[in-house]
């Protein structure tokens, strides 16, 4: 059954609309060019910035993980093999909208003003894509925007974006002329649009910058039909802390992002009510499945039916069911990653066939990390390693040596100044990050950062993760939660890499905790962040009752999808 108003314009129809906007944009761009002659234009590198949504670093095989061995990502690995893999890449706020705004502006959340999902990004704000466009680059963005309705006014030449979060099947796509439903799978549609634009706009005499931003593998983790069965039967290793009891970590105990307690059994895990039935369990957002064609739905859920029937027929204990849910989650999540990796391969193949690979920077990253069962969780938000870390690989033949591994800590505030640097443009005083050019050249500046600063704001909100800020400094991490839960946490990642033992009250840690508080205060001062309680403010007594799921949903608003 198709959803009301469904129509399927071909991809080239979207580009008919884009062509009009694109011509006008290029005429305007000519006015702002810097006067570079044609030979200089040829030497400025092209930029392809590929970003996925919620891609865990552990789910990329180039990082050498067990999950990566079982579910390899050969095309993302190609970028790492051709260039650099960043071993310590971090975000400033592990949430979709704030992270995207940070990547565009090179600023922390409190500076660009987009601290929580549901806010509206000011498209008139400066961003690096606009700057490149005014300097003579052709620019485009396809896929997820998720900062407001569309990129209109953001200075991006051509664009076609998914509506809000985007749907995996037959998504609504917004262009300068309106919104239309496009039949197909989101990752494939985004790739088709991107390659068609490259075919038409990637010329030898003018550099280009294109942002290819996937919805995948964001909740609710729906693989393409061709990948639904890809990992069924694969036994993924259950994290050792999957059944975490959160001792000494009250904020971790209060979250609502547990795979076996909080995942929606119908919507997320596609579980059915009984053996032989196709009726789904709890599925609050029916449009994700209702908008599929009959053929798509039959193929997708038909592939899952044997597993659902076996699950319903089995007399599982609570623990066995929790592990079954983990395996179903991993099947769906990693199956969703597969199409993203294929997309990366198509783009790299296009580059090589076009002859432009040697003058093109390719970056692959995610807007943040993600939990794949660690602490029993899915989603992100916390400063703990799995969501703080994000994958980052980058190639630029002749400029980045193949197989480079970067160990110094980098953050997503560094992307904007990096792209400006390679384009030959001056950085801005408002940018709080630093170019990665010297880092990948093997000559990082002597004053390169040693500490990572993080601040998460969205509470109350989905998953009930409390607001907190913190610092990671080498092997140590210190964080402060505030609001209705006011606590400090301290971890030594060398002895406790899974962050299970909060040592804030350990007498042996008093010295390093005091030092980290000084560093944290200095970082807040350096970055201009005064949100939340000061570092030296005493822990206040809880002044509010801990909020739960109903409060979070009310705060997020009707129709807002969890996990954004």
C-alpha positions as a printed NumPy array, in Angstrom:
array([[  0.   ,   0.   ,   0.   ],
       [  1.448,   3.357,  -0.992],
       [  1.098,   6.309,   1.351],
       [ -1.291,   9.127,   0.353],
       [  0.05 ,  11.437,  -2.336],
       [  2.927,   9.122,  -3.255],
       [  4.549,   9.858,  -6.576],
       [  7.84 ,   8.833,  -8.079],
       [  9.572,  11.498, -10.15 ],
       [ 12.774,  10.203, -11.725],
       [ 16.07 ,  11.52 , -10.439],
       [ 16.658,  13.618, -13.547],
       [ 13.452,  15.551, -12.796],
       [ 15.004,  16.758,  -9.566],
       [ 18.   ,  17.979, -11.491],
       [ 15.786,  19.887, -13.878],
       [ 14.794,  21.96 , -10.875],
       [ 18.361,  22.153,  -9.66 ],
       [ 19.6  ,  23.373, -13.02 ],
       [ 17.659,  26.618, -12.727],
       [ 18.915,  27.296,  -9.209],
       [ 22.41 ,  26.167, -10.144],
       [ 22.723,  28.591, -13.065],
       [ 21.677,  31.5  , -10.895],
       [ 24.1  ,  30.425,  -8.193],
       [ 27.05 ,  30.236, -10.541],
       [ 26.324,  33.681, -11.938],
       [ 26.338,  35.027,  -8.41 ],
       [ 29.471,  33.025,  -7.653],
       [ 31.304,  34.667, -10.55 ],
       [ 30.815,  38.04 ,  -8.893],
       [ 32.534,  36.826,  -5.721],
       [ 35.49 ,  35.058,  -7.339],
       [ 38.894,  36.093,  -6.129],
       [ 40.329,  36.85 ,  -9.554],
       [ 42.265,  33.569,  -9.841],
       [ 43.155,  32.68 , -13.388],
       [ 42.215,  29.365, -14.981],
       [ 45.543,  27.704, -14.182],
       [ 45.139,  28.565, -10.497],
       [ 41.612,  27.176, -10.506],
       [ 42.938,  23.884, -11.789],
       [ 45.391,  23.587,  -8.903],
       [ 42.836,  24.161,  -6.179],
       [ 41.678,  20.738,  -4.982],
       [ 38.159,  19.437,  -5.293],
       [ 36.493,  18.337,  -2.056],
       [ 34.148,  15.399,  -1.543],
       [ 32.873,  15.36 ,   2.036],
       [ 30.958,  12.141,   2.769],
       [ 29.185,  11.873,   6.094],
       [ 26.985,   9.157,   7.508],
       [ 24.729,   9.404,  10.537],
       [ 25.516,   7.444,  13.722],
       [ 28.283,   5.292,  12.254],
       [ 30.247,   3.73 ,  15.087],
       [ 34.012,   3.734,  14.663],
       [ 33.996,   0.062,  15.668],
       [ 31.83 ,  -0.727,  12.621],
       [ 34.586,   0.243,  10.165],
       [ 37.007,  -2.52 ,   9.335],
       [ 39.944,  -0.16 ,   8.736],
       [ 40.031,   0.337,  12.511],
       [ 40.836,  -3.332,  13.022],
       [ 37.848,  -4.245,  15.177],
       [ 36.162,  -7.605,  15.549],
       [ 32.881,  -6.155,  14.267],
       [ 34.752,  -4.805,  11.262],
       [ 36.184,  -8.24 ,  10.584],
       [ 32.708,  -9.794,  10.574],
       [ 31.086,  -6.905,   8.684],
       [ 33.838,  -5.31 ,   6.585],
       [ 33.643,  -1.893,   4.928],
       [ 36.071,  -2.33 ,   2.007],
       [ 35.306,   0.957,   0.279],
       [ 35.641,   3.185,   3.329],
       [ 38.837,   1.229,   3.958],
       [ 40.022,   2.296,   0.487],
       [ 40.116,   5.911,   1.65 ],
       [ 42.166,   4.945,   4.694],
       [ 44.547,   2.867,   2.541],
       [ 44.912,   5.717,   0.021],
       [ 45.479,   8.334,   2.721],
       [ 45.047,   8.857,   6.454],
       [ 43.124,   7.145,   9.239],
       [ 42.566,   9.244,  12.352],
       [ 42.86 ,   7.085,  15.437],
       [ 41.596,   9.728,  17.873],
       [ 38.801,  11.685,  16.201],
       [ 36.162,  13.186,  18.493],
       [ 33.01 ,  15.286,  18.434],
       [ 32.168,  18.304,  20.581],
       [ 28.505,  17.388,  21.194],
       [ 27.334,  13.906,  20.244],
       [ 24.035,  14.78 ,  18.604],
       [ 23.052,  15.093,  14.928],
       [ 22.047,  18.743,  14.501],
       [ 24.665,  20.305,  16.787],
       [ 27.412,  18.194,  15.216],
       [ 26.442,  19.219,  11.687],
       [ 26.384,  22.885,  12.65 ],
       [ 29.827,  22.477,  14.193],
       [ 31.221,  20.927,  11.017],
       [ 29.865,  23.776,   8.906],
       [ 31.033,  26.621,  11.139],
       [ 34.106,  25.285,  12.93 ],
       [ 32.557,  26.333,  16.245],
       [ 31.402,  24.652,  19.433],
       [ 27.653,  24.42 ,  20.02 ],
       [ 27.438,  27.355,  22.421],
       [ 29.034,  29.599,  19.782],
       [ 26.942,  28.729,  16.732],
       [ 23.83 ,  28.5  ,  18.917],
       [ 22.573,  25.07 ,  17.859],
       [ 22.937,  23.094,  21.074],
       [ 19.963,  20.721,  20.875],
       [ 17.901,  19.017,  18.203],
       [ 14.653,  20.816,  17.489],
       [ 16.347,  24.202,  17.303],
       [ 16.716,  26.06 ,  13.996],
       [ 20.094,  26.77 ,  12.468],
       [ 20.536,  30.251,  11.022],
       [ 21.249,  29.591,   7.338],
       [ 22.637,  33.106,   6.942],
       [ 25.497,  32.178,   9.286],
       [ 28.958,  31.88 ,   7.827],
       [ 29.918,  28.375,   6.74 ],
       [ 32.874,  26.967,   4.835],
       [ 30.785,  25.842,   1.836],
       [ 29.537,  29.383,   1.286],
       [ 33.114,  30.657,   1.518],
       [ 34.329,  28.205,  -1.121],
       [ 31.409,  29.093,  -3.382],
       [ 32.249,  32.78 ,  -3.177],
       [ 35.859,  31.909,  -4.045],
       [ 34.828,  30.228,  -7.295],
       [ 34.027,  26.653,  -6.281],
       [ 30.944,  24.879,  -7.556],
       [ 29.16 ,  23.584,  -4.459],
       [ 26.414,  21.069,  -3.737],
       [ 24.831,  19.069,  -0.93 ],
       [ 22.75 ,  15.907,  -1.252],
       [ 21.179,  13.898,   1.557],
       [ 20.565,  14.768,   5.165],
       [ 20.523,  18.431,   6.235],
       [ 18.559,  18.235,   9.499],
       [ 19.316,  21.758,  10.665],
       [ 16.022,  23.258,   9.536],
       [ 13.697,  22.708,   6.584],
       [ 16.284,  23.152,   3.834],
       [ 19.678,  24.754,   3.036],
       [ 17.975,  27.689,   1.304],
       [ 20.083,  30.762,   2.016],
       [ 23.098,  28.805,   3.294],
       [ 25.173,  29.62 ,   0.23 ],
       [ 25.238,  26.074,  -1.15 ],
       [ 24.952,  26.137,  -4.932],
       [ 22.863,  23.047,  -5.686],
       [ 21.057,  20.871,  -3.217],
       [ 18.444,  18.187,  -2.713],
       [ 17.878,  17.101,   0.879],
       [ 15.868,  14.537,   2.773],
       [ 12.866,  15.901,   4.625],
       [ 13.81 ,  16.26 ,   8.3  ],
       [ 15.415,  12.991,   9.43 ],
       [ 14.575,  11.283,   6.165],
       [ 12.997,   7.901,   5.508],
       [ 14.873,   4.853,   4.31 ],
       [ 12.3  ,   3.835,   1.714],
       [ 10.68 ,   6.215,  -0.764],
       [ 11.782,   9.344,   1.098],
       [ 10.494,  12.86 ,   0.604],
       [ 13.212,  14.921,  -1.077],
       [ 13.235,  18.721,  -0.875],
       [ 14.68 ,  20.799,  -3.737],
       [ 14.516,  24.555,  -4.399],
       [ 11.182,  23.982,  -6.165],
       [  9.436,  21.949,  -3.467],
       [  9.112,  18.497,  -1.947],
       [  8.476,  15.207,  -3.728],
       [  8.474,  11.539,  -2.758],
       [ 11.122,   9.577,  -4.653],
       [ 10.763,   5.841,  -4.926],
       [ 13.846,   3.907,  -3.905],
       [ 16.274,   3.454,  -1.051],
       [ 17.636,   6.594,   0.589],
       [ 21.36 ,   5.732,   0.399],
       [ 21.026,   4.856,  -3.288],
       [ 19.022,   7.993,  -4.063],
       [ 21.581,  10.239,  -2.356],
       [ 24.387,   8.536,  -4.293],
       [ 22.546,   8.771,  -7.623],
       [ 21.94 ,  12.493,  -7.108],
       [ 25.562,  13.071,  -6.157],
       [ 27.062,  11.227,  -9.109],
       [ 24.676,  12.863, -11.571],
       [ 25.736,  16.248, -10.227],
       [ 29.392,  15.287, -10.534],
       [ 28.858,  14.149, -14.124],
       [ 27.364,  17.519, -14.997],
       [ 29.426,  19.892, -12.857],
       [ 32.854,  18.429, -12.156],
       [ 34.865,  20.163, -14.874],
       [ 38.619,  20.477, -15.186],
       [ 38.672,  24.294, -15.15 ],
       [ 36.71 ,  24.934, -11.949],
       [ 37.054,  23.215,  -8.561],
       [ 34.037,  21.687,  -6.838],
       [ 32.999,  20.861,  -3.282],
       [ 30.191,  18.37 ,  -2.757],
       [ 28.704,  17.179,   0.531],
       [ 27.221,  13.671,   0.365],
       [ 25.357,  13.211,   3.637],
       [ 23.625,   9.911,   4.287],
       [ 20.74 ,   9.227,   6.635],
       [ 22.147,   5.76 ,   7.297],
       [ 22.741,   3.986,   9.592],
       [ 20.514,   6.089,  11.895],
       [ 17.604,   4.559,  13.807],
       [ 15.455,   2.674,  12.742],
       [ 18.237,   0.786,  10.971],
       [ 16.658,  -0.452,   7.722],
       [ 18.987,  -2.156,   5.229],
       [ 18.348,  -2.063,   1.518],
       [ 16.369,  -5.088,   0.335],
       [ 19.558,  -6.588,  -1.095],
       [ 21.184,  -6.458,   2.342],
       [ 18.357,  -7.506,   4.675],
       [ 19.733, -11.033,   4.971],
       [ 23.398, -10.081,   4.726],
       [ 24.267, -10.744,   8.376],
       [ 21.446, -13.004,   9.5  ],
       [ 23.144, -15.961,  11.149],
       [ 26.351, -14.058,  11.918],
       [ 27.193, -14.343,  15.604],
       [ 28.363, -10.903,  16.666],
       [ 30.317, -10.822,  19.948],
       [ 28.192,  -9.5  ,  22.794],
       [ 30.017,  -6.677,  24.628],
       [ 31.325,  -7.739,  28.019],
       [ 29.422,  -4.85 ,  29.652],
       [ 26.148,  -5.476,  27.806],
       [ 24.459,  -6.207,  31.146],
       [ 25.977,  -3.18 ,  32.88 ],
       [ 24.443,  -2.33 ,  36.292],
       [ 25.814,   1.266,  36.234],
       [ 27.213,   1.128,  39.764],
       [ 28.603,   4.51 ,  40.768],
       [ 27.203,   6.166,  37.623],
       [ 23.736,   7.558,  38.387],
       [ 23.395,   9.431,  35.083],
       [ 24.177,   6.245,  33.16 ],
       [ 21.621,   4.384,  35.27 ],
       [ 18.929,   6.992,  34.504],
       [ 19.187,   6.83 ,  30.682],
       [ 16.507,   5.231,  28.506],
       [ 18.541,   3.927,  25.563],
       [ 18.907,   0.294,  26.526],
       [ 18.622,  -2.217,  23.674],
       [ 16.654,  -4.846,  25.558],
       [ 14.445,  -2.486,  27.593],
       [ 13.963,   0.713,  25.592],
       [ 14.179,  -0.186,  21.915],
       [ 10.78 ,  -0.219,  20.233],
       [ 10.276,  -3.874,  19.423],
       [  8.269,  -3.297,  16.26 ],
       [  9.769,  -0.082,  14.933],
       [ 13.439,  -0.723,  15.725],
       [ 13.753,  -4.493,  15.923],
       [ 10.916,  -5.427,  13.54 ],
       [  9.664,  -8.074,  15.957],
       [  6.267,  -9.646,  15.356],
       [  3.582, -10.432,  17.916],
       [  3.395, -14.193,  17.425],
       [  4.591, -17.079,  15.327],
       [  3.129, -17.021,  11.808],
       [  1.971, -13.42 ,  12.135],
       [  3.311, -10.37 ,  10.323],
       [  1.829,  -7.962,  12.859],
       [  4.537,  -5.851,  14.427],
       [  4.974,  -5.19 ,  18.099],
       [  5.165,  -1.577,  19.364],
       [  5.613,   0.663,  16.324],
       [  4.747,   4.296,  17.138],
       [  5.901,   5.748,  13.797],
       [  4.006,   3.709,  11.232],
       [  4.98 ,   5.886,   8.257],
       [  8.432,   4.305,   8.04 ],
       [  6.805,   1.054,   6.903],
       [  3.492,   2.335,   5.477],
       [  5.297,   4.358,   2.81 ],
       [  7.001,   1.23 ,   1.433],
       [  5.469,  -0.301,  -1.671],
       [  3.808,  -3.697,  -1.28 ],
       [  6.724,  -5.307,  -3.086],
       [  9.3  ,  -3.62 ,  -0.846],
       [  7.45 ,  -4.505,   2.321],
       [  6.89 ,  -8.117,   1.317],
       [ 10.573,  -8.567,   0.467],
       [ 11.84 ,  -6.825,   3.594],
       [  9.631,  -8.433,   6.202],
       [  9.547, -11.74 ,   4.342],
       [ 13.296, -11.976,   4.863],
       [ 12.847, -11.381,   8.603],
       [  9.848, -13.681,   9.081],
       [ 11.771, -16.936,   9.732],
       [ 13.794, -15.256,  12.462],
       [ 10.688, -13.712,  13.978],
       [  8.833, -17.024,  13.92 ],
       [ 11.743, -18.813,  15.579],
       [ 11.948, -16.071,  18.218],
       [  8.229, -16.298,  18.981],
       [  8.319, -20.092,  19.118],
       [ 11.263, -20.202,  21.489],
       [ 10.799, -20.19 ,  25.229],
       [ 13.525, -17.653,  25.952],
       [ 14.645, -16.433,  29.324],
       [ 14.926, -12.677,  29.863],
       [ 18.671, -12.857,  29.313],
       [ 18.331, -14.948,  26.159],
       [ 15.813, -12.468,  24.746],
       [ 18.162,  -9.584,  25.523],
       [ 20.912, -11.304,  23.538],
       [ 18.519, -12.111,  20.685],
       [ 17.611,  -8.422,  20.489],
       [ 21.287,  -7.503,  20.355],
       [ 21.881,  -9.826,  17.413],
       [ 18.802,  -8.517,  15.556],
       [ 19.979,  -4.949,  16.181],
       [ 23.432,  -5.726,  14.8  ],
       [ 21.983,  -7.491,  11.742],
       [ 19.874,  -4.449,  10.915],
       [ 22.465,  -1.8  ,  11.793],
       [ 25.361,  -3.39 ,   9.908],
       [ 23.121,  -4.298,   6.985],
       [ 22.284,  -0.596,   6.776],
       [ 25.987,   0.306,   6.778],
       [ 26.532,  -1.95 ,   3.757],
       [ 24.782,   0.407,   1.325],
       [ 26.754,   3.37 ,   2.665],
       [ 29.98 ,   1.517,   1.963],
       [ 28.748,   0.694,  -1.542],
       [ 27.993,   4.391,  -2.03 ],
       [ 31.548,   5.306,  -1.065],
       [ 32.802,   2.767,  -3.59 ],
       [ 30.688,   4.26 ,  -6.362],
       [ 32.041,   7.737,  -5.624],
       [ 35.65 ,   6.535,  -5.542],
       [ 35.118,   4.619,  -8.79 ],
       [ 33.692,   7.765, -10.386],
       [ 36.717,   9.763,  -9.27 ],
       [ 39.15 ,   7.27 , -10.749],
       [ 37.219,   6.954, -14.024],
       [ 36.93 ,  10.733, -14.376],
       [ 40.646,  11.302, -13.974],
       [ 40.072,  13.736, -11.104],
       [ 41.154,  11.532,  -8.218],
       [ 44.627,  13.077,  -7.959],
       [ 43.23 ,  16.573,  -7.399],
       [ 40.397,  15.643,  -5.04 ],
       [ 40.273,  15.477,  -1.257],
       [ 37.896,  12.761,  -0.047],
       [ 36.774,  12.713,   3.576],
       [ 34.555,  10.113,   5.231],
       [ 33.205,  10.62 ,   8.724],
       [ 30.058,  10.385,  10.825],
       [ 28.242,  13.107,  12.72 ],
       [ 29.069,  11.221,  15.923],
       [ 29.82 ,   7.768,  17.244],
       [ 27.234,   5.215,  18.336],
       [ 26.757,   2.433,  20.883],
       [ 26.664,  -1.093,  19.539],
       [ 25.605,  -2.747,  22.768],
       [ 28.312,  -1.308,  25.021],
       [ 26.731,  -0.616,  28.432],
       [ 23.644,  -2.284,  26.934],
       [ 22.999,   0.765,  24.752],
       [ 22.148,   2.032,  21.321],
       [ 22.22 ,   5.769,  20.438],
       [ 24.931,   8.275,  21.464],
       [ 24.922,  11.539,  23.591],
       [ 27.213,  10.498,  26.435],
       [ 30.865,  11.556,  26.654],
       [ 31.805,   7.888,  27.023],
       [ 34.161,   6.694,  24.302],
       [ 31.765,   4.949,  21.916],
       [ 29.773,   8.111,  21.158],
       [ 32.584,  10.626,  21.696],
       [ 34.763,   8.915,  19.071],
       [ 33.865,   9.206,  15.427],
       [ 35.429,   7.604,  12.349],
       [ 37.546,   9.859,  10.148],
       [ 39.499,   8.853,   7.041],
       [ 40.881,  11.207,   4.401],
       [ 42.709,  10.884,   1.098],
       [ 44.476,  13.408,  -1.144],
       [ 46.902,  11.68 ,  -3.508],
       [ 50.322,  13.259,  -3.627],
       [ 49.651,  15.218,  -0.438],
       [ 48.716,  12.545,   2.125],
       [ 50.906,   9.454,   2.125],
       [ 48.999,   6.162,   1.735],
       [ 48.565,   4.305,   5.008],
       [ 49.089,   7.365,   7.215],
       [ 47.839,   6.946,  10.771],
       [ 47.185,  10.077,  12.805],
       [ 47.325,   9.65 ,  16.572],
       [ 46.965,  13.246,  17.773],
       [ 43.446,  14.175,  18.957],
       [ 41.255,  15.978,  16.421],
       [ 37.673,  17.234,  16.612],
       [ 34.885,  18.107,  14.222],
       [ 35.604,  21.834,  14.724],
       [ 38.7  ,  21.135,  12.6  ],
       [ 36.907,  20.319,   9.339],
       [ 36.003,  23.88 ,   8.317],
       [ 39.528,  25.312,   8.698],
       [ 40.958,  22.245,   6.932],
       [ 38.843,  22.765,   3.833],
       [ 39.614,  26.492,   3.804],
       [ 43.324,  25.767,   4.104],
       [ 43.43 ,  23.337,   1.189],
       [ 41.363,  25.761,  -0.911],
       [ 43.924,  28.48 ,  -0.288],
       [ 41.579,  30.604,   1.823],
       [ 42.33 ,  32.316,   5.102],
       [ 40.75 ,  30.976,   8.272],
       [ 38.475,  33.194,  10.339],
       [ 38.802,  34.452,  13.889],
       [ 35.411,  32.902,  14.699],
       [ 36.653,  29.375,  13.912],
       [ 37.647,  27.441,  17.024],
       [ 39.248,  24.488,  15.273],
       [ 42.539,  24.112,  13.415],
       [ 43.49 ,  22.865,   9.971],
       [ 44.444,  19.2  ,   9.781],
       [ 46.841,  19.837,   6.921],
       [ 49.982,  19.801,   9.052],
       [ 48.658,  16.852,  11.013],
       [ 48.279,  14.622,   7.946],
       [ 51.589,  15.897,   6.554],
       [ 53.252,  14.506,   9.67 ],
       [ 54.177,  17.951,  10.974],
       [ 51.497,  18.907,  13.511],
       [ 51.988,  22.332,  15.09 ],
       [ 53.949,  22.296,  18.33 ],
       [ 50.966,  23.753,  20.155],
       [ 48.456,  21.184,  18.824],
       [ 45.742,  20.415,  21.374],
       [ 46.294,  17.766,  23.999],
       [ 42.819,  17.93 ,  25.544],
       [ 39.346,  17.305,  24.137],
       [ 36.461,  19.447,  25.407],
       [ 32.868,  18.192,  25.223],
       [ 29.455,  19.59 ,  26.192],
       [ 26.064,  17.895,  25.788],
       [ 22.922,  19.96 ,  26.447],
       [ 19.725,  18.141,  25.438],
       [ 17.865,  17.38 ,  28.652],
       [ 14.993,  16.803,  28.993],
       [ 14.962,  14.973,  25.721],
       [ 14.777,  11.537,  24.219],
       [ 16.682,   8.819,  26.056],
       [ 16.866,  10.938,  29.225],
       [ 20.616,  11.58 ,  29.   ],
       [ 21.553,  14.339,  31.43 ],
       [ 23.38 ,  17.49 ,  30.409],
       [ 27.092,  17.278,  31.059],
       [ 30.461,  18.656,  30.077],
       [ 33.925,  17.181,  30.386],
       [ 37.513,  16.824,  29.266],
       [ 39.519,  13.94 ,  27.876],
       [ 43.245,  14.327,  28.409],
       [ 45.29 ,  11.378,  27.233],
       [ 44.395,   8.351,  29.321],
       [ 42.137,  10.316,  31.697],
       [ 38.598,  11.611,  31.458],
       [ 36.648,  13.87 ,  33.8  ],
       [ 32.997,  14.858,  33.398],
       [ 30.375,  16.796,  35.303],
       [ 26.646,  16.039,  35.045],
       [ 24.27 ,  18.792,  36.082],
       [ 20.539,  19.36 ,  36.479],
       [ 18.524,  16.88 ,  38.485],
       [ 21.574,  14.61 ,  38.675],
       [ 24.675,  16.457,  39.892],
       [ 27.773,  14.288,  39.943],
       [ 31.383,  14.163,  38.864],
       [ 32.868,  11.096,  37.166],
       [ 36.538,  10.258,  36.586],
       [ 38.048,   7.404,  34.57 ],
       [ 41.498,   6.073,  33.842],
       [ 41.067,   4.65 ,  30.341],
       [ 44.324,   2.743,  30.51 ],
       [ 43.136,   0.522,  33.346],
       [ 39.401,   0.899,  32.639],
       [ 38.853,   1.348,  28.875],
       [ 35.148,   0.48 ,  29.128],
       [ 34.53 ,   3.252,  31.691],
       [ 32.912,   1.011,  34.253],
       [ 34.553,   2.267,  37.45 ],
       [ 33.958,   5.859,  38.474],
       [ 36.999,   6.741,  40.597],
       [ 35.98 ,  10.27 ,  41.518],
       [ 36.118,   9.382,  45.231],
       [ 39.322,   7.353,  45.026],
       [ 41.919,   9.05 ,  47.298],
       [ 44.656,   7.926,  44.902],
       [ 43.033,   9.961,  42.111],
       [ 42.703,  13.276,  43.968],
       [ 45.766,  14.824,  42.352],
       [ 44.901,  14.04 ,  38.737],
       [ 41.241,  15.004,  39.315],
       [ 42.33 ,  18.403,  40.609],
       [ 44.601,  18.845,  37.595],
       [ 41.801,  17.873,  35.202],
       [ 39.424,  20.342,  36.846],
       [ 41.989,  23.068,  36.202],
       [ 42.276,  21.992,  32.559],
       [ 38.512,  21.852,  32.234],
       [ 38.137,  25.357,  33.605],
       [ 40.841,  26.604,  31.232],
       [ 39.135,  24.961,  28.24 ],
       [ 35.776,  26.49 ,  29.117],
       [ 37.463,  29.861,  29.338],
       [ 39.383,  29.336,  26.066],
       [ 36.278,  28.325,  24.121],
       [ 34.015,  30.874,  25.785],
       [ 31.598,  28.359,  27.285],
       [ 29.77 ,  29.56 ,  30.392],
       [ 26.728,  27.289,  30.01 ],
       [ 26.031,  24.983,  32.923],
       [ 27.508,  25.337,  36.404],
       [ 31.096,  26.583,  36.746],
       [ 33.741,  23.945,  37.376],
       [ 34.338,  25.189,  40.915],
       [ 30.627,  25.344,  41.803],
       [ 29.695,  22.81 ,  44.491],
       [ 27.446,  19.955,  43.528],
       [ 23.896,  21.103,  44.206],
       [ 21.249,  18.902,  45.686],
       [ 18.853,  17.512,  43.101],
       [ 16.181,  20.145,  42.671],
       [ 13.859,  18.246,  40.375],
       [ 12.406,  14.802,  40.111],
       [ 14.22 ,  12.706,  37.532],
       [ 12.346,  12.99 ,  34.266],
       [ 11.43 ,   9.942,  32.27 ],
       [ 10.186,   8.973,  28.857],
       [  6.864,  10.831,  28.909],
       [  8.518,  14.072,  29.964],
       [ 11.15 ,  13.67 ,  27.279],
       [  8.602,  13.057,  24.545],
       [  6.578,  16.078,  25.648],
       [  9.688,  18.235,  25.524],
       [ 10.691,  16.939,  22.112],
       [  7.313,  17.677,  20.556],
       [  4.747,  15.688,  18.61 ],
       [  6.082,  13.754,  15.67 ],
       [  9.708,  14.1  ,  16.713],
       [ 11.623,  10.876,  16.126],
       [ 13.731,   9.529,  18.943],
       [ 17.427,   9.196,  18.468],
       [ 18.015,  12.229,  16.248]])
